[in-house]
């Protein structure tokens, strides 16, 4: 994998993702770490006033990654996500179905 850099955002798509993760899991300032005897992508949930998890640490088991998108910056990530029709509404709807 290309070297991960501070400030990048990864949008990670998981194998066998549940409805809430089908839109991908975003990690800001990602890094690879070994935890619990396994390799994880570790980062923070990019900030957004609509996301209760903004700023929290998120771990994704590297072996569960199907594919990922690499954004050079949070600004690049946010500007592209804004172009997806109803992205946030779809993510919120998917989250509600898992409850």
N, C-alpha and C positions, 0 to 999 in steps of 0.2 A: 504494500500500500504506500502511496505517496506520503511523504512526511506531513503530519498534521500540524497546523499552525494556530497560534493564539489568535482569536478573533474570527476564525472560520466558523461556518455553520454547516453541519452535516444533516441532511434529511435522510434518515435510515428507514428502509423498508424491510420488514421482518418476514421470515418464513412462517407460515401458518398464523398470520396476524389476526387478532380478533377485530371486531368492527371498529373499536375506538382507535386502533393502531393502523388501519388500512390506509389512512392518509399520510402515514409515516410518522416517525419520531424524530423531532429536531433536537440537536445538541449543539450548543454554542461553545467555542473554545475546546474542541474535543481532544482527547488524549487516550492512549491505550494504557490500561493498568491491569495487573493481575490482582484479583480479589477472590476470595473464597475458592482458591485453587483453579480459577478459570480466567480467561482473558475477556475484558470488557472494554467497550468504548464508553468513556466517561465524559460528561460535560454538564452544562446548565441548560435548563429550558429557556429558550430565548424569551425576553420580556415582552409582554403584551397585556394591556389592561383587561383583556377579556379572558385571560388564562390564569386560573387560580394557582397554577404550579410554576409561574414565571420565576426564574432565578433559582429554583431548586435543582439539586444535583440529580442527574438521571444516569442510569447505567444500562447498557444494552450488551447482552452476551454476544461477543463477536461471532460465535458459531451460528447464531440465529439470524445474521444479516443476509438478506437475499440480494439486495443491491442498495446503493446510496448515491445521493447527489451531493456535490461539494460546492459550497458557495464561499467566495473569497471573504465576505463580510456579512454582518447582520443586516446592513443596509441593502446589500444585494439580495439576500434571502427575503427580507420583508417586501421589497419592491416587486419581486417575482411572485410571491405568494398572493399579494394584493390583486394580481391579474387573474387569479383562478376564480371563476364565478362561484359565489356562495361558499368559498372554502371554509370559513369559520362556521357557517350555519351547518354544513355537512359534518364537520368535526363534532360540533355540539350535539347534533342529532345522533351520531354514532355513539357518543359517550352516553347519551340517555338510554339507548337500547340495551347497554350492558348492565344497567341498574337492576 
